Amino acid sequence: MIQSIKVALLGATGKAGQYLLQELLKEKYSVKSLIRTPETYMISHPLLEIVAGDIKDLDTARQLLKDCDVVISTIGQNKDEELISSLATLNIMKAMKESGITRYILLTGSNLEVPGDQKSAKNLADRAWMKSTFPVIVADKQKVYEILTTSQIDWTVVRLPWIEQTDERRGLIVDLQDCLEELISTTDLADFLITQITDTTYVKKAPFVASQKNR
């Protein structure tokens, strides 16, 4: 049965986004996907609508979110490109308000700092390395969290370790204080993100999500 919820998806060509789109379509969700170069995009599906453009443009955000019920962003930051995280979030939030959408789910790295964290020494060291190596990118992603915490929308920030591209499902480990494993499979991640469309457990929270180790 086709789902009644329509998803606006950002990042469908990335590591996480490819698998998420695949699973959304399998579960009969209608999806509007933002693609910067649609002429090179080979995926088509009766439930998939492609929107051409760049999320850094507010009008593109409006076009993407029109008639949607939830926004999921899996976009990443390339080190040699213009900062995208905070600008994208601001444009999405403006378009959400205009469209009456309240649910926003997005991915970020495990180095994001949130009050109440109790990270292991290794994860704290990883955070320090990221902050010293990519200070501008880390600061922009932290700015996104600050923007969201002062908003009225129902956001969830999903914090991740290294993403492993695989169809294998290993089961999830979810924790609000620390990332407890070093990998997450793309299919485990897709399952979690789809669950968040209707599950309110992590609204206005930033859970760490990882896959269980292979037995």
Stockholm file with secondary structure:
# STOCKHOLM 1.0

chainA/1-215         MIQSIKVALLGATGKAGQYLLQELLKEKYSVKSLIRTPETYMISHPLLEIVAGDIKDLDTARQLLKDCDVVISTIGQNKDEELISSLATLNIMKAMKESGITRYILLTGSNLEVPGDQKSAKNLADRAWMKSTFPVIVADKQKVYEILTTSQIDWTVVRLPWIEQTDERRGLIVDLQDCLEELISTTDLADFLITQITDTTYVKKAPFVASQKNR
#=GR chainA/1-215 SS CCCSCEEEEECTTSHHHHHHHHHHHHTTCEEEEEESCGGGCCCCCTTEEEEESCTTSHHHHHHHHTTCSEEEECCCCCTTSCCCHHHHHHHHHHHHHHHTCCEEEEEEETTCCCTTCCCCHHHHHHHHHHHHHSHHHHHHHHHHHHHHHTSSSEEEEEEESEEECCSCCCCEEEESSCCCSSEEEHHHHHHHHHHHTTCCTTTTBCCEEEECCCC
#=GC SS_cons         CCCSCEEEEECTTSHHHHHHHHHHHHTTCEEEEEESCGGGCCCCCTTEEEEESCTTSHHHHHHHHTTCSEEEECCCCCTTSCCCHHHHHHHHHHHHHHHTCCEEEEEEETTCCCTTCCCCHHHHHHHHHHHHHSHHHHHHHHHHHHHHHTSSSEEEEEEESEEECCSCCCCEEEESSCCCSSEEEHHHHHHHHHHHTTCCTTTTBCCEEEECCCC
//
